[in-house]
Amino acid sequence: MRVVAIAAPEFASLPMLRAAVRDVVISNDVAVLRNALRDADVIVVAPREGRLLRELWPHAARVRWVHALAAGVESLLFDELRAGDVPLTNSRGIFADALGEWALAAMLFFAKDLRRLVRQQDAQRWTPFNIEALDGATLGIVGFGGIGRAVARRAEAFGMRVVATRATPLDELLAAADYVVISTPLTPETLRLIGARELSLMKTNAVLINIGRGAVADEAALIDALRDRRIRGAALDVFESEPLAAGHPFWSMENVLLSPHCADHTDDAHDRTMAFFLENLRRLESGEALVNVVDKAKGY
């Protein structure tokens, strides 16, 4: 069985793949991939390499299965793959705990005003101030899948009240929440789901936290809301366009906490995603059902 990995040669977990699979081709070079894909049974795609699969898909005539080492699959759901019968799986769930921790860190950043503490320490200024408790605050979760549930478990341990879109209408959730976490996949239905109207429903002291996909929030509307202090702040790990451009307004906003799409980058994250792929490969070879099969119609 030939496995083709669309990945840069230096991608962190490739030694695991080389050790486990005898017939494997690893490259992000179009010419190399074009030849290798003609005999590929399985294609595994590293994060941010989906565009290459779209370009080279006509050469993958005998492929039986495609796996994404990332959780998001929007770049892989091009028409030919979506319409065909080749299953697509992903790494959803593997990053949930790390993202849940980051979301709680973002809430604490605002509740305890940690930016102010750092400024005062840098200035050697002793100025006590009041902080807020998460205990008793309301957390709204937009997208209650594995990541949303990981956030909820941690928030409940802090004594927070949790509401989620699975049980609560979005408008009602936004109006009630002190913190809003976006953890939904990007689909045609969630594209710019949080726009100017939705932001206007939020409390003026509420914080928006995005650990899902950047384009779920309308970036221009969010910038306006933050500039005008219509919401308290935002903590963002994902953006409409990455990397974030030099001079982008988010860089200079005191009420924004930025993370360069690394909230789930634990030391072992890539190894765990590769281990999951290898277990699914074992399942394919033994005739067992694949795990994490994406519903290509829904987009997740």
C-alpha positions in Angstrom: 0.0 0.0 0.0 1.5 3.3 -1.1 1.1 6.3 1.2 1.8 9.8 -0.2 2.3 12.5 2.4 1.8 16.1 1.1 4.1 17.8 3.6 7.3 19.8 3.8 10.3 17.4 4.4 11.0 19.0 7.7 7.4 18.5 9.1 7.9 17.4 12.7 6.2 14.0 12.8 7.5 12.6 9.5 10.1 10.2 11.2 7.2 8.4 12.7 5.6 7.9 9.3 8.9 6.8 7.7 9.4 4.2 10.5 5.9 2.8 10.2 5.3 2.7 6.4 7.5 0.9 4.0 6.2 2.5 0.8 5.9 6.2 1.5 6.6 9.3 -0.6 6.9 12.6 1.3 7.1 15.9 -0.6 5.5 19.3 -1.2 7.0 19.5 -4.6 4.4 19.5 -7.4 6.5 17.5 -9.8 7.4 14.8 -7.3 3.8 14.5 -6.1 2.3 14.4 -9.5 4.3 11.2 -10.2 3.8 9.7 -6.8 0.0 10.2 -6.7 -0.6 8.0 -9.7 0.1 4.9 -7.5 -1.2 6.3 -4.2 -3.6 4.3 -2.1 -3.6 6.8 0.8 -2.9 10.5 0.9 -2.1 12.2 4.2 -2.1 16.0 4.1 -0.1 18.2 6.5 -1.7 21.4 7.8 -1.8 24.3 5.3 -1.0 22.0 2.3 -4.6 21.4 1.1 -4.2 23.6 -2.0 -1.7 21.1 -3.4 -4.1 18.2 -3.2 -6.7 20.3 -5.0 -4.2 21.0 -7.8 -3.0 17.4 -8.1 -6.3 15.5 -7.5 -6.7 14.5 -11.2 -3.5 12.4 -10.9 -4.8 10.4 -7.8 -6.8 8.0 -9.8 -6.6 5.0 -7.4 -6.6 6.7 -4.0 -8.8 4.9 -1.4 -8.6 7.4 1.4 -7.5 11.0 2.3 -6.5 12.0 5.8 -5.9 15.6 7.1 -3.4 15.9 9.9 -5.3 19.1 10.8 -8.8 19.3 12.3 -10.0 21.9 9.7 -10.8 20.5 6.3 -12.2 23.5 4.4 -9.3 23.7 2.0 -9.8 20.0 1.1 -13.5 20.1 0.3 -13.1 21.0 -3.3 -15.9 19.8 -5.6 -14.2 16.7 -7.0 -13.4 15.3 -3.6 -16.7 16.3 -2.1 -18.7 14.6 -4.9 -16.6 11.4 -5.0 -16.7 8.3 -2.8 -13.2 8.6 -1.4 -13.5 9.0 2.4 -11.9 12.0 4.1 -10.9 11.8 7.7 -9.3 14.5 10.0 -7.7 15.0 13.4 -10.6 16.5 15.2 -10.5 16.0 19.0 -6.7 15.7 19.2 -6.3 19.4 19.8 -9.3 20.0 22.1 -7.7 19.9 25.5 -4.9 22.4 24.5 -7.5 24.7 23.0 -9.7 24.4 26.0 -6.8 25.5 28.3 -6.0 28.4 26.0 -9.6 29.6 26.1 -9.5 29.6 29.9 -6.2 31.4 29.8 -7.7 34.1 27.6 -10.7 34.5 30.0 -8.3 34.9 32.9 -6.2 37.4 30.9 -9.1 39.7 30.8 -10.7 38.9 34.2 -7.4 39.5 36.0 -6.3 42.3 33.7 -2.9 40.6 33.2 -1.8 43.2 30.6 -2.1 45.9 33.3 -0.1 43.8 35.7 2.7 43.5 33.1 2.7 47.2 32.4 2.8 48.1 36.0 5.7 45.6 36.7 7.6 47.0 33.7 7.1 50.6 35.1 7.8 49.5 38.7 4.5 51.0 39.7 2.6 49.7 42.8 -1.0 50.5 42.0 -3.6 48.0 43.4 -6.8 47.6 41.4 -9.9 45.4 41.4 -10.1 42.2 39.4 -13.0 40.0 38.3 -13.9 36.4 39.1 -14.8 33.8 36.6 -16.9 32.1 39.2 -20.5 33.0 38.4 -19.8 34.5 35.0 -21.6 33.2 31.9 -19.7 31.5 29.0 -21.3 31.2 25.6 -19.9 28.5 23.3 -20.6 28.8 19.6 -19.9 25.3 18.3 -20.3 22.6 20.9 -18.2 19.8 19.4 -15.0 18.3 20.9 -13.3 21.7 21.4 -16.4 23.4 22.8 -16.9 20.6 25.3 -13.3 20.8 26.4 -13.7 24.5 27.1 -17.0 23.8 28.9 -15.5 21.3 31.2 -12.8 23.7 32.3 -15.1 26.6 32.6 -17.5 24.6 34.8 -14.6 23.8 37.1 -14.2 27.5 37.6 -17.8 27.9 38.6 -18.9 29.4 35.3 -22.4 29.0 33.8 -22.1 27.5 30.4 -24.6 28.0 27.5 -24.0 26.6 24.0 -25.5 27.0 20.6 -26.6 23.4 20.5 -29.3 24.2 23.1 -29.5 28.0 23.0 -30.3 30.2 20.1 -27.3 32.3 19.0 -28.9 35.7 19.7 -29.9 34.6 23.2 -26.4 33.2 23.9 -24.7 36.4 22.7 -26.9 38.6 24.9 -26.3 36.5 28.0 -22.6 35.7 27.8 -19.7 37.5 29.6 -17.3 35.5 27.4 -18.1 34.1 24.0 -15.9 31.3 22.6 -16.0 30.5 18.9 -15.1 26.8 18.3 -17.2 25.9 15.3 -15.7 24.7 12.0 -15.8 26.9 9.0 -18.6 26.0 6.6 -20.8 28.0 4.2 -23.3 28.3 7.1 -20.7 29.6 9.6 -18.8 32.0 7.3 -19.0 35.4 9.1 -21.6 34.0 11.4 -20.5 36.6 14.0 -21.0 39.9 12.2 -21.9 43.5 13.1 -25.5 42.6 14.1 -24.3 39.7 16.3 -21.6 41.8 18.0 -24.1 44.5 18.8 -26.0 41.9 20.8 -23.1 41.3 23.1 -22.6 43.0 26.5 -20.2 46.0 26.4 -18.1 44.2 29.0 -18.0 40.9 27.1 -15.0 39.2 25.5 -14.9 37.3 22.2 -12.5 34.4 22.0 -11.9 32.7 18.6 -10.2 29.3 18.6 -12.2 27.9 15.7 -11.6 29.6 12.3 -10.9 33.3 11.6 -13.6 33.7 9.0 -16.4 32.7 11.4 -16.1 36.2 12.7 -16.4 39.2 10.4 -13.0 40.8 11.0 -13.9 44.3 9.8 -17.0 44.3 12.0 -15.0 43.0 15.0 -12.3 45.8 14.5 -15.1 48.4 14.5 -16.6 47.0 17.7 -13.3 46.8 19.5 -12.2 50.4 18.4 -15.5 51.8 19.6 -15.4 49.7 22.8 -18.8 48.2 22.1 -17.3 45.0 23.5 -14.6 44.7 26.1 -12.0 42.8 24.1 -11.1 39.8 22.0 -8.6 36.9 22.2 -7.8 35.6 18.8 -5.8 32.5 17.8 -7.2 32.4 14.2 -7.6 35.1 11.5 -9.2 35.5 8.1 -5.8 35.7 6.5 -2.7 34.2 8.0 0.0 35.2 8.9 -1.5 38.5 10.1 -0.3 41.2 7.9 2.1 43.9 9.1 0.1 47.0 10.1 -3.1 45.1 10.7 -5.2 46.9 13.3 -5.2 44.0 15.7 -1.5 44.4 16.3 -1.9 47.7 18.1 -5.1 47.2 20.0 -4.7 47.1 23.7 -8.0 45.2 24.1 -6.9 42.3 21.8 -4.8 39.3 22.8 -3.2 37.7 19.8 -1.8 34.2 19.3 -0.2 33.3 15.9 -2.5 30.2 15.4 -0.5 28.2 17.9 -2.9 27.7 20.8 -2.8 24.0 20.3 0.9 23.7 19.6 2.0 21.5 22.4 5.4 19.7 22.1 3.7 16.4 21.2 0.8 17.7 19.1 2.3 16.6 15.7 3.3 13.2 17.0 -0.2 12.6 18.4 -1.8 13.5 15.0 0.6 11.2 13.2 -0.1 8.4 15.7 -3.8 8.8 15.1 -3.3 8.6 11.3 -1.2 5.4 11.7 -3.9 3.8 13.8 -6.5 4.7 11.1 -4.1 3.2 8.5 -4.0 0.0 10.5 -7.8 0.0 10.5 -7.9 0.4 6.7 -5.4 -2.4 6.2 -7.4 -4.7 8.5 -10.8 -3.9 7.0 -12.1 -2.0 10.0 -14.1 1.2 9.9 -12.1 4.5 9.7 -12.4 6.9 12.7 -13.2 10.6 12.3 -14.8 10.3 8.8 -15.8 13.8 7.7 -19.3 14.5 6.5 -18.3 16.1 3.2 -21.8 17.6 2.8 -21.7 19.4 6.2 -18.0 20.2 6.0 -16.9 18.7 9.3 
